[in-house]
Amino acid sequence: MLLVLLVSNPASAQKPQVLWYEQPAKDWNEALPIGNGRIGAMIFGRPSEELIQLNEQTLWTGGPVNPNPNPDAPKYLQPVRNALFKDSIGEAVKLLQKMQGPDTEMYQPLGNLVILQPEAANTTSYYRDLNLNNATATTRFTANGVTYTREMFSSSPDQVMVIRLTASKNNALNFSVGVDHPLQFSRSFANNEIVLKGKARITNDERRNTKPLIYVDSLGQDGMRFQFRIRAITRDGKVSTSDSLLEVSNATEVLLMVSAATSYNGFNRFPDSDGKNEEQLAIDYLNRAALKNYNQLLSNHTKDYQHFFNRVELSLTDAPAPDLATDKRLAAYKTGSADRSLEELYFNFGRYLLISCSRPGGIPANLQGIWNAEIRPSWRSNYTTNINVQMNYWPAEPANLSELTTPLIEQTRRWAINGTATAKNYYKMRGWVLHHNSDIWAQTNPVGEGAGDPKWANWSLGSPWLSQHLYEHYRFTADKKYLRETAYPLMKSAAEFCLDWLVEKDGVLVTAPSTSPENVYVLPNGTKGTVTIASAMDMQIIWDLFTNIIEADSILGVDKPFAALLARKRAQLNPLQVGRKGNLVEWYRDWEDEDPQHRHVSHLFALHPGRQISPLIDPKFAEASRKTLEVRGDGGTGWSKAWKINFWARLLDGDHSYKMYQELLKGSTLNNLFDTHPPFQIDGNFGATAGITEMLLQSHLNQVQLLPALPSAWGKGQVKGLVARGNFVVDIAWNNGRLSRGLLVSKAGSKCVLRTNAPLNIHGAKASTRQVKFNNETHYITTFNTTPGKSYAYEALQ
C-alpha cells in the first residue's frame, strides 16, 4: 500500500493567515500589533493621521526591590495560623494585611508616532491587514488618484521597526512625522531624525495617583530613562524639520526606521544611576540597520520570524477562507456561522503573538504581552503569578516554540534570588517564595500595602507553580544538562520553602495560611471567608512539585535522600476530596462559594496544568472535576474560558472543549482578535492556542496520545509540527473523526509510547502493541524505540 507522508512545515505549504479590515481602527482595541520581542507597536491604520503606539518591553516604573520592606512581618505568621486553627477568619485577615508589602511597578508606554498626511483626508479603496505568515502589517488607500501603501514590521535580527511608505505616482508622497507621550518628554531633531526622550516615574503611584508626577529620587537612582528615534530615508524626496515635525515632501518611496532603548541594566541595578546608555544603544541600532536596504531588512525579518512560525500548521478545512473582513467574520461567527478558517486563524494568532513578544535575551510576556498604551494600566500590566503569567507560556512547548520560554526561565532565576530573601525576611524559612504579583524588578513579597485582600495579595505558591514550567521544559526537550544545572536547583529550593511552609494538623500536612486565588467561601453559618488552610490548589501544586523532583532525581540520580523525603511528605499531604454535590472540594471543607461561577477554577490545577487527575488515572476524581466544571459553568473572563478549553480537553471531552473555544471567540474576543478580560489580557489568546494543542495531542502522562479530544465538528483535518514530551515532533491527519496517518520525528531518541483509538502500523521501527479498555472503548498502546533525528511514519489500521 502507498503511504502518503505528512511533510512538516515547508514555508510554501502555509495557508494564508491574514487579519484584514475595510476601515481604520476606531480605538486601541482595533489596532493591529507587531513586535520583535522587545519593540512593540499598535497600528491604527488611519490615512490622514496615522497613530502608531509604541512600547519597549523593559520600560517600567521604579527600580530594584527592597528585599525586606516589612521587617515586622515574621511576628504575625504564627498568630495568623493560630487564628485560622480556631476559625477566627476575620482576625487572620487583619493579621495577614500586616504582613503585606509594596505593590509592584507598572509597565509603561514608550510613546506615539504620528504620520500626518492631510491630502489623505478623503480616501477610497481602503484596506489594512496583519499578515501572520510573514509578520507584516499593511495599510493601503487611494486619495486624489494616487494609491498610497504603508508596510510595517518589527525586526528581531535588526532590532528596529521599519515602515515603508510608497506612492503609485512619482513624487506624490508628502507627509509629516510627529512624536508625543502622555508623560513629560523632550523632542529633538538630528540627521533626518526626530527623537523623543523621557523618564519613567520612580515608583508605582497607582494607589496615590500622585500629583505632580515624580521622576527623580533624592539619590538619583530610580526613574528609567528612555528614548526612541525615527530616521527618514528617501531617494527622491526632501526631508526637513518644521516646528515639532519631521517633514517629507515630493517623495515616491520613504523608509522610516524606528529604534528604541531604555536605561534598564538588570533587575538589581538602579536604572538611572547605574543604567545603560540608552541614547548610544538607540543610535547604534539605527545606524546598523540603516546600512541595509528595505529588501534586506524584510528578508532578515521574514527568515527569522518564519523560523518559528512555519514549524506548525493547522488545517481544519480544505475550503478557502471567506472573502470577508475579519471583524465581519467574527461578527458572523458570534451569531452562529461556522468558520473553520477563523478557528485556524485564532490559533495561529496566539503563536504569532508569542513570537512577537517573547524572545531569548528579553523578559517574559506580561499581562498584555508587550503592548500597552496606558501610564496606569489595568493590574499594572505586570506578572500575575496565580495563573496569568503561566498561561502565557502554556502553548510554547507543545506549539514548537520552546526557545521562547527562555525569558520565563531567566526571570525565574531572578525570582529565586529575590524570593530567597523574601522567604527569610517574611517567614524565616528556607528556599524561595513568590507571591501573587511581580514585575521587571522580580518583586516577590506579598503585595497590598496593608490594604489588599489576602485572597489575592497573600497567595504564596508562585515558586512551586513556576517550577512546573522549569520541569516541563525538560520533559519536552529531554535536555538533561538543563535539568541538572538550571531546573533542578531552582525546583529543590522551591521545595525547601514548601517543606517549611507546610504544618501538620490532624495527622496530615496542610498549608496555613491558604487561599484559593481570588475566590470567597461561605461557611454553614453564613460567614464569608477568603483565607483558610489547605486549599485544594495549594495541595495540588505542592504534590506536583514533589512529584516532579522525585521524577527528576530518578533521571539524574543526584539527591536520593531528598527525593525520599519528598515521597514521605507527599504521602502526608491533605488529600483530594469529593464533595456532596459530586464536585472536587476547593476548600479545607466542602463549603459553598460566594460566586459558584467564579472565573478562577484553581482547584482543578491537578487536572490542568498538573497531572494528578485524569480519566486515565482515576475516574472518581476526573468525574468530580467534570462536575466542578458543570457547576462553574461556561462563562467567565476570556482567560477563564481559555483555561476551560484545556480542562475539558484533559477530560477527553473534545466537544465541550470546542464549545469553550467557541464561547471565547464569541464573547471574549475583540475585533483585532485580542482576548478581553475585559479589558485586554493576552493570556486568553495563549491559553486558547494551548487548548487546541491539548485537543489534538497530549503527553503529560508519559504517553503520546493522538487526537485525545477531537471535536466532532472537526471531522477532517491535519496538524503538523506539534511537540510531545520526550521531544517528539508529531504530524497528525484524521478523516471522519478518526486518526488516519501521520509522521513522528524523534529529536532525542526517547522511547515512544503512543496511545490511539485504532491500531497503528509504524514504519521504520519494531513496535509492540497492547489493548486497554477505557469507557467502553479500546485504546491501543504502541511502544517502540527511536533513534535521534529519525522520522517514523505511521498509519491507522481501521
N, C-alpha and C positions, 0 to 999 in steps of 0.2 A: 504494500500500500504506500502511496505517496504521502509523505508528511510535509505539510506546509508549515514552515517555521515562522514564528514571530521574530522580527529583527528589531532590536532595541534602538529606537530613537535617532534615526538619521534626521538631520535638520529638515530635509526636503519633505519628510513624511508628516510633519506637524500641520494640523489643520489651522486655518486662520483663526486666531483668538484675539478679537478686537472689540473693545468698548467704543461705540460711536454715537454721536448726538447731532441733532439738527439745529441746536441753539447753544449760546454760551451758558456757562454756569451762572445761575442766579445767586448762589451763595457758596460758601466753602464746602458744603456737603454735596455739591455737584461738580466741584473742581476735580481734576484728574491728577493722581500722584505719580511722580517719578522720583527715583532715588538711586544712589550708588553705595548705600550703606552708611554714608557719612553726610552727604548733602542731599536734602530732600526738597521737593518743590511741589506746590499745588497750583495747577494751571487752570485758569478760569476760561480762557479762550475768547476773550472779548475783543472784537475787531478794533474799535477806536480807542479803547483804554484798557489794554490787557493788564491783568493783575497776575503776577506770579509770586506766591507767598513762599518764602524760603525758610529752611531750617538747617542747622548743623548739629549733629547728634550730641556733641559734648557741651552745648551751651545750656548751662543750668545756673540757677541762683546759688549763692552760698559758697562754702568751701569745706575743707576736711572736717570730719566729725570730732566732737569732744567724746572721748571713749568712756567718760564717766560723768554724764550730765546730771545724774541724780544720786549722789553718794548715800542718801538715806534709804534707797530702795531696798537693800537686803533685809533691813529690820522688819519689813512688812510681810515677807513671804510666809513665815510660819503663822503669823496671825491670820493671813488670808486662808491658809489651809485649815486652821482651827475653826474659822468661821464657816467654811464650806462643810466640814465634817459634822458641824452641829446645825446645818441647814440655815445659817444666817446669811442668806444670799445678799441682801442689801448691804450688810456690813462688809462682806467680801468685795463687793463692787467698789465701795468707797475706799477701801484699803488698796485695791488694785490701782485705782486712779492716782494714789500717792506714789506708785511705782513707775508712773509714766515719765517719758522724757519728751524732747522736742519733736515736732513734726518734720517730715522730710523736706528737702528742697524741691524746686519746681523746674520742669523743662520749659525752655523759652524759645520764642520765635527769633529767627535771625534777621528778619525784615522783609520788606516788599520791594519787588522790582516791577516797575510800571512802564509799559510801552504805549506812548501816546501817538495815535495816527488819525488825526481829525478827518482826513479825507475818507476814512472808512466808517463814517457815521451811518451811512446807508449802504447796506450790502445785500447781495443775492448769493445763491448757491453756497450757503454756509454749511460747513462741515468741521467737526473736530473729533479726534479719536485718541485712544490709548491702545497701542498695538502690543499685546503681551508676547508675541513671537520674537520681537526684537527690542522691546522696552523703549519705544519711542512714542512721542505724543505729537500730533499734527493738528494745526488749525488752518483752515483754508476758506477763503471767501472772495467774492468779486465785488469791486467798487469802481465805478466810473469806467467800466470796460476792461479793467485790469484784474487779473487773478493774483492774489497775494497768498503766500504759503509760509507758515511758521512751523519748523520742525525742531523738536527739543528732545534731549536725552541727558541723563546724568551719568557720567562715565566713571567707573571704578578704576580702570587702569590709568587714566589720565587725571583723575581727581578734580574734574571741572564739570560744570553744567554747560552744555552747548546749545545755542539757539541759532538756527539758520533762517533768515528771512529772505524770501525771494519774490520778485515780481515778474509777471509774464511779459511785461513790456520794459524795454531798456530804460534805465534811469528814472523809473517811476516810484522808487521807494523813498518816502520822506516820513521820518518819524523821530520821536524824542524818547530818551530813556531817563526815567527818574527813579529815585530810591527814597524810602521812608521807613520809619519804625515807630511802633506805639510808645516806645520809651525814649529817653534822652539819647540823641545821636548827633554826630557831625558828618558833613558831606564835603568831599573834595574832589578835584579833578587832576589827572596827570596822564600824559601819553595815550590819548584817546580812551581814557578810562574815567569812570565815575566810581567813587569809593565811599562806602558807608562804614563808619566806626562807631562802636558803642561799648557799653559796660553793663553787665548784669548787676542786679541788686545783691547786696551782701548777705541777704537772708530771705527765707520764705516769710512774706508779710501777708499771707492769705488770711489768717485769723484777725490780724490787727488792721489790715488794709491801710498800712502806714502812709501818711502824707506829711511832709514830702517824702518821695521815694529815696531810699538810702543806697548809694552806690559805692561809698568808701567807708572803711572802718578806720579806727584810730591808729592801727598798726599798719595799714596799707596792705593787708594780707588777702582778704576776700574781695569778691566782685570781679567776675571773669570778664576779661576784655575780648572783643570780637570784631571782626570786620568781614565784609565781602566786597569784591572788586568786579567790575564789569568792563571788559575791553571790547570795543567795536573795531572790526577788521573788514575793510571793503576794498575792492579793486578799482571801482569806477566812481564811487561816491565821495562825498566830503563829510568829514567828521569835525565837529566844533562843539563849543560849550556856550550855553546861554542861560544866565541866572543859575538855576538849580538843576539844569538838564544837560544831558549829552545829546547833541543834535546830529542826525544823519540825514543827508539830502542827496537827491539825484543819483541814487544807487540802484543797481539791479539785483545785487546779492550782498548780504551783510551777515557776518558771523558775530554773535555776541557770546563771549566766553565769560563764565562766572566762576570765580574761585572764592573760597571762604576758609576761615580758620578762626580758632579761639586760642586763648592762652592756657587752656586745660593742659596740665602736665602730670596727671595721675591723681588717683583718689586721695592720696595722702600729702599732696603738695598744694600750698596756697596758690590760687590761680592768678593773683595779682603780683605779690612779691616774688613768688617762685615760678611764675608762669612762663610758658613758651613765648617766643617772639611771633605772635600771630601775624604781624604785618609781613615779616620775611617769609613765613610759610605761604601766605596767600599770594605774594609776589612770585615765589618760586613755582607754585602750582601753575600759575597763569603763564609764566614765561616758558615753562617746559611744554605746556600744551600748545602754545602759540607757534611752536616750531613745526607743527603738523597741520596739514590741510584738513578740510572737513571730511573728506572721504577716509583719510587715515584715522581720524578720531572716531568716526562712525564704525569703521571696521574693527578697531580695537574694542570699542564698547560692545558691539554685537557679538564678537567672538567670545569675550569674557562672559557676557550675560547668557548666551546660549549654551556655554559650557555647563551651566547649571540647569537652565530651563528645559533644554531638549532631552534631558535624561528620562523624563516621564511623559507619557502621552495617554490620555483617557479618551476613549471613543464610546459613546452611548447611542449613537445613531449614525447611519450612513447618509442621511439627508443633509443638505447644506443648511447652514443657519438661516433663519428667516431674514429677509431683506427689510429689517425694521430696526430703528434706533434702539439702543439699549434701554433707555428709560421707558420706551413704549413696550418693549418686550417684557420688562419687569412688571409694568402695569397689567399687561395681559396675563402674565403668569399669576399675579395676585388674584385675578378673577377666575382662575382655573384652567387657563390654556396650557396645554402641555408644551414644554420647550426643553428637550434634552440637551440641545446645544447651549442653552443658558446655564443648565446644571453643570455642563463641562466647563463653561467659561468661569463660573464662580469658583470651582475647584482650582482652575489654573490661576485665577486672580490671587488666591491665597498664596500659591507658590511664588508668583510674581512679587507680591508684597514682601515676603520673607527675603527673597534675593535682593530686593531693593533697600531693605532697612537693617540687615544683619550680616555683616561681613567680617571675616577674620581680621583681627587688629583693632576692631571697634568695640563699642559697648553694646549690651543687649538691646533689643527692641523693647520700648516702654509701652505704656497703655495705649499710645497712639502710634506705635512704630517709631517713626522719626518725623511725623507730620503734625504740627501744632501751630495755630495762629494766635493763641491767647497768652497774655502775660500772667494770668492766673488760671491755668487750665483746670478742667474738672479732675479731681483727685490728684492734682499737681502733675498729671501725666507722668506718674512715677512708676516704680516697680511694686505692684501689689502681689505679695507672695503667698496669699492663701488660695490662689487659683490662677490669677491672670497672667503673670509672667511665665508660669509653667505652661499654660495653654498656648502662649505664643510659640513655643518650641515643640509642641506635640507633632506637627507634621514634618519636622526637619529630618528625622531619621527614616521613617517609612517612605517619605516622598523623595528620597535620594538627594538630600541636601545636608548631609552630615557635617560638612565643613562649617556650615552656617551656625552650628551650635557653639563654635569656639568662643564667641563673645560671652555666652552664658557661662561656659566653663571657667573662663578667666575671671568673670565677675564673681563667681562662686569662690574662687581663691581669695578675692578681696573681702567678700562677706565673711569668710572664715577668719581672716586676720582681725577685722573689727569685731566679729561675733565672739571671738575668744575673749576679748576684753569685756564685752557685754556680759557674757556668761559669768565671768569672775566678778565684775563690779556690781552687777544687779543681783546675782543669785549665789555667789561664792561656789560656783560649780566649774567642773572641767568642761573641755570641749568648746564648741562654738554654737551660738544661738542666733537665729534671725527671726525677727518679729514681722508684723503684718505689712509694713511699708518700708521701702528703701529708695535709693536714688543713685546718682552717679558717684556719690561720695561713699557708697557702700554702708550707709547707716543701718544699724542692726538693733537699736534699742526699741522698747515699746513706745509707741508714739502717743499722741493725745494731749500732751502738755497739761496733764492733771484734770482734763475735762472730757477726754474721749471715752466713748462707751467701750468697756472692756471686751464686748462681743467681737470687736474688730481690733481695737488698739493693743490689747494684751495677748493676742494669739501668738504662740511662741514656737511653733514647729516648722518654721521655714527651712531649717538646716536639714532635717531628715527628708523633707519633700524634695529640696534641690539635690540632695544626694541621690535620689532616684534617677534624676537626669544624668548625673555622672555615671551611674552604673548602666543605664540604658545605652549610653554612648558606647560603652564597652560591648554590651550584648549585641548591638548592631554591627560594630566594626570588628569585633574579636581581636582588638589590639591589646595584648597582654602588657606591653610596655606602658601604655597609657594607664591601664588598670593599676599596675603596680606603683607607678611613680606619681600619678595625678589623682585618680579617683579614690583609691583605697585609703590613703592617709586622710583625705577630707571626709570620707564616709566614716572612718573609725572615730575621728574627732567628734562628728555629729552624734555618733552612738554613745560616746562618753558623756555628752551632755544629756542624752535621753536616759542613760542609766542613773545619772544623778537626779534628773527631773522626776523620775518615777518614785512613788512611795507605795508602801504596802497597806492595804485596807481589806479586812475580811478575807485574808488569805490570797488575794490577787494583787497584782501591780496596777496602779492607776496613775493618771496624771492629775495634778491638783496645783493650781487652778487649771481649768479646761473650758474651752468653748467649742461650739460648732459654728464656724465663722458666720457672723452677722445674723444668726437666727436667734429666736426667742422661744423658750418653752413655757408651758403653763402647768403648774402643779395642780393636783386634785382639789386643793383648797382655793384655787383661782389665782394664786400668786404667780407673777411672771418673773422669769429669770433668764439671765444670759450667761452666767458663769456656773459651772458645775464641776464635777470630777469625771474623768474617764469618758469623755465623749467618744463615740464610735470612731470618728475621724482620727482622733489622737491615737487610739489603739491600733488602728489600721496602718497609719503612717509609720509608727514605730515598728510594727510587725514587718512591714515592707522593708524598712532599713535593716533590721536584724537579719531578715531572710537573705537580702542581697549581700550582706557582709559574710554570712555563713557560706553562701554560694561562691563568693569571690575568694574566700580562703581555700575552698576546695579546689579552686583553679590555681591559685598562687602558692598555697602551702606555706605561708609565711607567719601565721598567727593563730595556730590551732587552739591555744588556751583561751584566747579572746573569743574565737568562734564558739567554743564550747560554752563559755559564759553566756553569750548571747542566746544560744539554744536553750539554756536553762531559763533565762529571763523571758524569752519569747513564750515558753510554755506557761509562764505565770501571768501573762498579760490578761487583763479583764476581757473575757471572751465576747464574741458576737452574740447578739440576742435577737430573737424573733418576737415581735410584739403581738398584742391581742388582735390587731387587725390583719395580721399576717405580714406586717411591714418589718423591715430591718430597723431595729431600735437605734435612734440617733443619739440619745442622751444616756445618762447613767441609769436611768429607769425609763420605762415606757410611758413618757409624758406626752401630752398633746403639744402641738406647735401653735404659736400665736397666729402664724400665717401658714396654713397647710400647703399652700402653693409657692412657698418661698423660693427665690431664684437659686440659692445655693442648695446643692444636694450633696453636701460634704460627706455624709455618712455612707455614700457609695464609692468613696475613694478605693475601697478594696476591689470593686468591680472594674473601675477605670479611673485613673491610670494604673492602679495596682493590679495584682494578680492573685489575690487571696480568694476571691469569689469568682466562680464561673459555672455555667451549667454543666461543663465538662468535668468539674471537680465535685461539687456538692449541690444537687438540685434544691435542697432546702433553702440555703441562703441565696441562691440565684432566684428562686421564686419569691423570696422576701424582698429582694431588690426590685423585682418586677412590680410587686405590689406597692413598694415605696414610690416608684416612678408613676404608677397609676394615680396614687394619691396626690403627688406633686403636680401632676397634670402636664400638658404640652405647651403651656405658656411660658412666660418669663422673659428676661432680657435676651439680647442677641447671643451673648456668650453662654448663657444658661441653656438656650436651645442647642447651641453647638455642643455643649457637654452631653446633652441628652442624645444627640446623634451617636456619640461614642458609647454611651451607656447601653442603648438599645442594640447597637452592633455587637457589643460584648455579650449581650444576652442572646445573640444569634437570631435576632428578630429584624430581618432586613426591611420588612415593610414598615415597621414602626420607626426604625432608624431613618428611613427615607421620608416618612411623614414629618419627622422633626427637621430634616433638611428643607423640605417644602415650607414648613412653618417659619424657618429662619429667613428664607428668601422672600416669603410673602409679607411677613410682619416686622422684620428686624433688619432690613437691607435698604440702604439709601440708593439714590439714583446713580451714584458713581460706584455702586456695589460695596461701599464700606459697610461694615457691620455697625449697628447702633445699639447702645445700652437702653435708652438714649442717655447722653449723646454718643458720638462716635467712640467706639473702643475697638481696637484692631484684633483683640483676642478671639472674637467671634468668627472673624474671617479665617484665622489659623485653626481654630477648633473644628470648624466645619470641613476644611480641607483634610485635617487629620481624620475626621469621621468617615469621609469617603474611603480613605485607605483602610480603615477598620472594617468597612463593609466588604471590601474586596480581598483583604489579606490580613491575617492575624498570626502572631508568632510569640505572644507573651508567655505561653505555656510550654515553650520549648518544642513545639511542633509548628510547622509551617502550614497553616490551614488556608486552603484556597477557596475563595468565594464563601466565607463563613456566614455572611449576612447579606446575600444578594437580594435586592428588592425585586418583587415580581414585575414592577414597571420597567425594569431594565432587562428585558428578555434576551437581548443580543448586544454584545459589545466586546471590548477588549481594553486592557490596560497594559502598558509597557513600562518597565523600569522601576517598579516599586521594590522596596528593600525589606527583607525579613531578617530577624535576629539570626546571628550566625554569619552575617554578611553574604546573603544570597540576594542577587538581583533577579526579580521574578517578572515574567510576562505571562499574562493570562488571557485567554479568549473563551467566550461562552456563547451558547446558542440555545434558544428555547429555555432559558433559565438554568441551563446545565453546563458544567465545565466541558470544554471540548479539547483544547490543546494549549500548549504554552512552551516557554523556554525558561530555564533556570541557569544562572551563571553563578558559580561558586567563587567568591573572591578570596576566601580564607581557607578553603579546603576542609570545612567543618563537615561532620556527619549530618546528612539531611534526613529529616523525618517529616514527610508530607501527610496531611490529613485531608481527605477529599470525600465527596459523596458518590464517587464512582471509582472503580479500579483503574490503575494507570499502567501504561506501558512507558518505561523510562529508556531512552536511547542513550547508549554510551556508558551504562553502569549496570552492575548486577544488583538488583533490588529484591527485597523481601517484602511481602505484604501480609497483613493480618486484618481481620474484620472485627469491629466493635459495634455494639448496639448503642444507639442514642435516640431516645424519644421515638421509638418505632421506626427509626431509620438505620441503615447500615452505613457506617463510616469505614473508610479504608485507610490504614496506616501503612505507608510505604516508606521503607528505610533503605538508604544506600550511602556508601562512602563517596566523597567527592575529592577532586584534585583542584588546587588553587588555579583559577583562571580558566577552568574548563566549563563549557556550556553543555547543558543536558536538556534535550528536547523531550517533551512528554505529550502523551495523548490519552484522553479518557476512553476507556473501553466500555461503551454503553451497552 
